[in-house]
Amino acid sequence: MRQIPKHSFFCNWLRLAAFCMFILSLQGCAFLRSFQEKPSRLPGLPDREIARNDFSVAAGNDVIGRLALISLEKGDTLPDIARHFSLGINAISDANPGVDIWVPEAGQHIVLPLSFILPDAPRRGIVINLATMRLFRYKVDARSPMVSTYPVGIGAEDRPTPTGQTRVVRKTTRPTWHVPASIAERHRKQGDILPAQIPPGPENPLGEYALYLGKTGYLIHGTNKPASIGLQATNGCMRLYPENIEKLYRDTPVNTPVLIVNQPYLIGQRDGVLYMEAHRPLEGLGSSELERIYAKLRNLEKKSPRKLDWNKIKAVQAEARGIPVPILKMGQGSEIETEKPIVVEHPDTLYGKPETPELKLNAWYVLAGDLRDEIDARRMAAIINHQGPQIPARVLSRDNGFRVIAGPFRNISEAREAAKRLKIDLDIDGILIEPVDKG
């Protein structure tokens, strides 16, 4: 099991925000910018009709799924939209540069990047692409090859997930986490003393299901920190949303092969049209992977009468939005362009969205922030709400500003524990607030 190190959760959001501002400054391609155009209203299909995990793979095709478009409502966050549609925060953020992760504008139309190019790897067992932070589980039914795909959280920069071939050696439900000495020591330095083992339950970072791999110490498992899916936030393991790991666990027998690759640039065909999908390379792989994919594209161009649109290829690579884009020159198939997104109705309830209990006069609270700007206060409350296990938080207005209050907590011990987690995970110095009504 791999736990999030100090500040990494908060720092990941800062890195994502900085990248979004950078990518927004680039001159985007029209076929990508068009996804952000705002029609007057968005009537569409119910979200249950939009495929997000299970796809058939037609012979000769490498591209699965369809892009979708949804209109945000007040109170939405990108992590909540991402989880509902089985996307990682990396995918939904990269596909929608410039959109505030925690306090997006109500009425904004965002792309759901539910189209994927399969990794360049044998289509058997489990294949995990670290660069896209996505897992692919291949199987064959009576009619055609099938693939199930799920977003994952992977190893942090200083504790990367290793690539290579391995297999599932055993499976466990409701696993006990035996805390490795190295992780215990890291937490001790942060003032967080971990027990030797953590039993099943909400405090267990392995979640409810675990697949143990042949690479000793590495697992594919659930999580009690769902907002970390799609981030480099673990000590090397691969974690899935609780609802996704349950399905993967059920579909994956012991001895299933597992291949871990790192492919930020993907090319593939669907119905005779060549597509390219680009992601931000993980540390140390950018130039070599780009050279490899460019060499492959030049080789494909030599063998085909169709010419590639190199200006478009470079734009796709630079923007790195994780969206499959056709890269043939006009007049040779690219009139098809990227398929227009399927419009999706906003669901009545977003699956897994944290709920904040009502205020109680006889409960303990923690003052997490005293801010002048409402957006900053709402952002802080949203980040706290998405800690795992959840720390409920809300914004209360006051004269000339806004306060972020975490709670309610049943007693002083729970409040102190929440304040401790706020300090360790987010570097927030919380102040305990006693009950107003102690009766």
C-alpha positions in Angstrom: 0.0 0.0 0.0 1.1 3.5 -0.7 0.0 6.5 1.3 0.1 10.2 0.3 3.1 12.1 1.6 3.0 15.4 3.3 1.5 18.3 1.2 1.4 16.1 -2.0 -2.3 16.3 -2.2 -2.4 20.1 -2.1 0.7 20.5 -4.2 -0.8 18.3 -7.0 -3.7 20.7 -7.3 -1.3 23.6 -7.5 0.7 21.9 -10.2 -2.5 21.1 -12.1 -3.7 24.7 -11.8 -0.4 26.1 -13.0 -0.4 23.7 -16.0 -3.9 24.7 -17.0 -2.9 28.3 -17.1 0.1 27.5 -19.2 -1.7 25.3 -21.7 -4.4 27.9 -22.0 -1.8 30.4 -23.2 -0.9 28.1 -26.2 -2.5 28.7 -29.6 -5.0 25.8 -29.6 -6.3 23.9 -32.6 -9.8 24.8 -33.8 -10.9 21.2 -33.5 -10.0 21.2 -29.8 -11.3 24.7 -29.0 -14.6 23.8 -30.6 -15.4 21.4 -27.7 -15.6 24.4 -25.4 -18.1 26.3 -27.6 -21.3 27.0 -25.6 -24.6 26.2 -27.2 -27.6 27.9 -25.7 -28.7 24.8 -23.8 -27.6 21.2 -23.5 -30.4 18.7 -23.8 -28.8 15.3 -24.1 -28.7 11.6 -23.3 -29.1 10.4 -19.7 -25.7 9.7 -18.2 -26.4 6.0 -17.7 -26.4 5.6 -21.5 -22.9 6.9 -21.9 -20.2 4.1 -21.9 -17.3 4.8 -19.6 -15.8 1.4 -18.6 -16.8 -1.5 -20.9 -16.1 -1.5 -24.6 -16.0 -4.0 -27.5 -12.9 -3.8 -29.7 -13.6 -4.1 -33.4 -11.0 -5.9 -35.5 -8.4 -3.5 -36.7 -9.5 -0.7 -34.4 -7.4 0.9 -31.6 -9.7 3.7 -30.5 -12.6 3.1 -28.2 -15.3 5.2 -26.6 -16.8 8.7 -27.5 -16.2 12.1 -26.1 -19.1 13.6 -24.2 -20.1 17.1 -23.1 -21.9 18.2 -19.9 -23.0 21.5 -18.4 -21.8 22.2 -14.9 -24.2 23.1 -12.1 -23.6 25.1 -9.0 -21.6 23.2 -6.4 -20.0 20.9 -8.9 -16.3 20.2 -8.7 -14.2 18.5 -11.4 -13.2 15.6 -9.0 -17.0 14.9 -8.5 -17.7 15.0 -12.3 -14.6 12.9 -12.9 -15.6 10.1 -10.4 -19.2 10.0 -11.7 -17.9 9.3 -15.2 -15.0 7.1 -14.2 -12.3 9.6 -15.2 -9.2 10.6 -13.3 -8.7 14.2 -12.3 -5.7 14.3 -14.7 -7.9 13.4 -17.6 -10.7 15.9 -17.0 -8.3 18.7 -16.1 -6.2 18.3 -19.2 -9.2 18.1 -21.4 -10.6 21.3 -20.0 -7.6 23.7 -19.5 -8.5 26.9 -17.7 -11.5 25.4 -15.8 -11.2 25.8 -12.0 -10.8 22.4 -10.5 -12.6 23.1 -7.3 -14.9 26.1 -8.0 -15.8 25.9 -11.7 -18.4 28.3 -13.1 -22.0 27.0 -13.1 -23.2 26.7 -16.7 -19.7 26.0 -18.1 -19.7 23.2 -20.7 -16.8 20.7 -20.2 -15.5 17.8 -22.2 -15.7 14.3 -20.7 -12.7 12.6 -22.4 -14.3 9.1 -22.6 -12.5 8.2 -25.8 -9.2 6.3 -25.5 -6.5 4.9 -27.8 -5.4 1.5 -26.5 -1.8 1.1 -25.3 0.7 -0.3 -27.8 1.0 -3.6 -26.0 -0.4 -7.2 -26.2 -4.1 -7.2 -25.5 -4.3 -9.7 -22.8 -4.7 -9.6 -19.0 -4.2 -6.2 -17.5 -2.2 -3.3 -19.1 -1.6 -0.1 -17.2 -0.4 3.0 -18.9 1.3 5.2 -16.3 1.4 8.3 -18.6 -2.4 8.2 -19.1 -3.0 6.9 -15.5 -5.4 4.4 -16.9 -5.8 0.6 -16.6 -7.1 -1.7 -19.3 -8.5 -5.2 -18.6 -8.8 -7.4 -21.7 -11.1 -10.3 -22.1 -12.9 -12.2 -24.9 -16.6 -13.0 -24.8 -18.5 -15.2 -27.3 -18.8 -12.4 -29.9 -15.7 -10.1 -29.8 -12.7 -9.0 -27.8 -13.7 -6.7 -24.9 -11.8 -4.2 -22.7 -12.8 -2.7 -19.4 -10.9 0.5 -18.5 -10.5 2.4 -15.3 -8.6 5.5 -14.1 -5.8 4.9 -11.5 -3.6 6.8 -9.1 0.1 6.0 -9.5 3.4 6.5 -7.7 4.6 10.0 -6.8 7.6 11.5 -8.6 10.1 10.4 -5.9 8.4 6.9 -5.6 7.4 6.0 -9.1 5.5 2.9 -10.1 7.8 0.5 -11.9 7.2 -0.6 -15.4 7.5 -4.1 -16.7 5.7 -7.5 -16.8 4.3 -9.1 -13.7 1.1 -11.0 -12.6 -1.6 -11.2 -10.0 -0.3 -13.6 -7.3 -3.2 -13.3 -4.9 -6.4 -11.5 -4.1 -7.9 -10.3 -0.8 -11.1 -8.6 0.3 -11.1 -6.3 3.2 -7.3 -6.4 3.5 -5.3 -5.4 6.5 -2.5 -2.9 5.8 0.8 -3.9 7.3 2.6 -0.6 7.4 6.1 -0.8 5.8 8.9 0.5 7.9 9.9 3.2 5.4 6.3 4.6 5.3 6.0 4.5 9.1 9.3 6.5 9.3 8.2 9.1 6.8 5.0 9.6 8.7 6.8 9.8 12.0 8.9 12.7 10.7 5.6 14.5 9.9 4.3 14.0 13.4 1.9 11.2 12.3 2.6 8.0 14.3 1.1 5.0 12.4 0.4 1.7 14.0 2.1 -1.5 12.8 -1.0 -2.5 11.0 -4.4 -0.9 10.1 -7.4 -3.2 10.0 -10.2 -3.1 7.4 -12.4 0.0 7.7 -12.6 3.7 6.6 -9.1 4.4 7.9 -7.5 1.7 5.8 -5.9 3.2 2.6 -6.1 -0.2 0.8 -9.9 0.1 0.6 -12.1 -3.1 0.3 -10.2 -5.0 -2.4 -6.6 -5.7 -3.2 -4.7 -7.5 -6.0 -1.2 -8.4 -4.9 1.4 -8.4 -7.8 4.5 -10.5 -8.4 6.5 -7.3 -7.9 6.9 -7.5 -4.1 5.3 -4.7 -2.3 3.2 -3.5 -5.2 -0.6 -3.8 -5.3 -3.6 -2.8 -7.4 -6.1 -1.8 -4.7 -9.0 0.5 -3.7 -8.6 3.7 -1.7 -10.2 5.8 1.0 -8.9 8.9 -0.9 -11.0 8.8 -4.1 -10.0 12.4 -5.1 -6.4 11.2 -5.6 -7.4 9.0 -8.6 -5.6 10.5 -11.6 -2.7 11.9 -9.6 0.9 10.9 -8.8 0.0 10.4 -5.2 1.1 6.9 -4.0 4.3 5.2 -3.0 4.2 3.1 -6.1 1.0 1.1 -5.9 -1.9 1.7 -8.3 -5.2 2.7 -6.7 -8.7 2.7 -8.2 -12.1 4.2 -7.2 -13.9 1.9 -4.7 -16.6 1.0 -7.3 -14.0 0.3 -10.0 -11.7 -2.0 -7.9 -14.8 -4.0 -7.0 -15.5 -4.8 -10.6 -11.8 -5.4 -11.5 -11.5 -7.7 -8.5 -14.5 -9.8 -9.6 -13.2 -10.0 -13.2 -9.5 -10.8 -12.5 -8.4 -14.3 -11.5 -5.1 -15.1 -9.8 -2.2 -15.5 -12.4 -3.7 -12.8 -14.7 -0.7 -11.2 -16.5 -0.1 -7.5 -15.7 2.0 -5.3 -18.0 2.9 -1.7 -16.8 3.9 0.7 -19.6 4.6 4.4 -19.9 3.3 5.7 -23.2 2.4 9.4 -23.2 1.9 9.5 -27.0 -0.5 7.0 -28.6 -1.5 6.4 -32.2 -4.2 4.2 -33.5 -6.9 3.7 -36.1 -10.6 3.6 -36.0 -12.6 2.8 -39.2 -9.6 3.6 -41.4 -8.8 7.0 -39.8 -5.5 7.5 -38.0 -5.7 9.2 -34.6 -3.1 10.6 -32.1 -3.6 11.1 -28.4 -1.0 13.0 -26.3 -0.5 13.3 -22.6 2.1 15.2 -20.5 5.1 12.8 -20.2 6.1 11.7 -16.7 9.5 12.8 -15.5 12.4 12.0 -17.8 10.5 10.5 -20.7 9.5 13.5 -22.9 12.2 13.7 -25.5 12.8 9.9 -26.0 9.1 9.1 -26.2 8.5 12.0 -28.7 11.3 10.7 -30.9 9.9 7.2 -30.8 6.4 8.3 -31.8 7.6 10.6 -34.5 9.7 7.8 -36.0 6.7 5.6 -36.0 4.6 8.2 -37.7 7.2 8.8 -40.4 7.4 5.1 -41.0 3.6 4.9 -41.3 3.6 7.8 -43.7 6.2 6.1 -45.9 4.1 3.0 -46.2 0.8 4.8 -47.0 -0.4 7.0 -49.8 -2.0 9.2 -47.2 -0.1 12.2 -45.9 -0.1 13.2 -42.3 -0.8 16.7 -41.1 2.4 17.4 -39.2 1.2 20.8 -38.0 -1.8 19.1 -36.3 0.5 16.4 -34.9 2.7 19.0 -33.3 -0.3 20.9 -31.9 -1.8 17.7 -30.4 1.6 16.9 -28.8 2.0 20.5 -27.4 -1.5 20.8 -26.0 -1.5 17.2 -24.5 -5.2 17.2 -23.8 -5.5 13.4 -23.8 -8.1 13.4 -26.6 -7.8 11.2 -29.7 -7.5 13.5 -32.8 -7.4 12.5 -36.5 -4.1 13.5 -38.0 -4.5 12.9 -41.7 -4.3 15.9 -44.1 -7.5 17.4 -45.4 -9.0 15.5 -48.3 -7.7 12.2 -47.0 -10.1 11.4 -44.3 -9.7 14.2 -41.8 -13.0 15.8 -43.0 -14.3 13.5 -40.4 -12.4 15.5 -37.8 -12.8 14.6 -34.1 -16.2 13.3 -33.5 -18.6 15.8 -31.9 -19.1 15.0 -28.3 -22.2 13.3 -27.1 -24.2 15.7 -25.0 -25.0 14.3 -21.6 -27.7 15.4 -19.2 -26.4 16.4 -15.8 -27.3 13.6 -13.3 -29.6 14.5 -10.4 -26.9 13.2 -8.0 -23.1 12.8 -8.7 -22.0 9.4 -7.5 -19.6 9.6 -4.6 -19.9 13.4 -4.1 -19.1 14.2 -0.5 -22.0 15.5 1.6 -21.7 18.0 4.4 -23.8 17.3 7.5 -26.0 20.1 8.9 -24.7 22.4 11.5 -25.1 21.3 15.1 -24.9 23.5 18.2 -23.7 20.7 20.4 -20.8 19.6 18.1 -17.2 20.4 17.9 -15.7 22.2 14.9 -12.3 23.3 13.5 -11.7 26.7 12.0 -9.6 26.0 8.9 -9.5 29.4 7.3 -10.5 33.0 7.7 -10.5 34.5 4.2 -11.7 37.7 2.4 -12.4 36.2 -1.0 -15.5 33.9 -1.3 -14.0 31.9 -4.2 -10.8 31.2 -2.2 -13.0 30.1 0.8 -15.1 27.8 -1.4 -12.0 26.3 -2.9 -10.5 25.5 0.5 -13.7 24.0 1.7 -13.9 21.8 -1.4 -10.4 20.6 -1.0 -11.0 19.7 2.7 -14.3 18.0 1.8 -12.4 15.7 -0.6 -9.8 14.5 1.9 -10.0 10.8 2.6 -11.7 9.8 4.8 -13.8 12.9 4.3 -13.4 15.9 6.6 -16.7 17.8 6.2 -16.3 21.5 5.6 -18.4 24.5 4.7 -18.1 28.2 4.1 -19.8 30.7 6.5 -20.0 34.4 5.6 -19.1 37.0 8.2 -18.4 40.7 8.1 -15.8 41.5 5.4 -15.0 37.9 4.7 -15.7 34.2 4.9 -14.8 31.4 7.3 -14.1 27.8 6.4 -15.4 25.5 9.2 -14.6 21.8 9.3 -17.1 19.5 11.2 -19.3 18.7 12.9 -17.4 16.3 15.2 -18.9 14.4 18.1 -16.2 15.1 20.6 -12.9 16.9 21.2 -10.9 13.8 20.2 -12.5 13.7 16.7 -11.9 17.5 16.3 -8.3 17.2 17.3 -7.7 14.3 14.9 -9.3 16.3 12.1 -7.0 19.3 12.9 -4.0 17.0 12.9 -4.9 15.6 9.5 -5.5 19.2 8.1 -1.9 20.1 9.3 -0.3 16.9 7.9 -2.1 16.7 4.6 -2.7 20.4 3.7 -0.4 22.4 6.1 -3.5 24.1 7.5 -3.3 25.2 11.2 -6.8 24.6 12.4 -8.3 26.1 15.6 -10.8 24.0 17.7 -14.2 25.5 18.3 -16.1 24.3 21.3 -19.8 23.4 21.2 -22.2 26.4 21.6 -24.7 24.1 23.4 -22.9 21.7 25.7 -26.1 20.2 26.9 
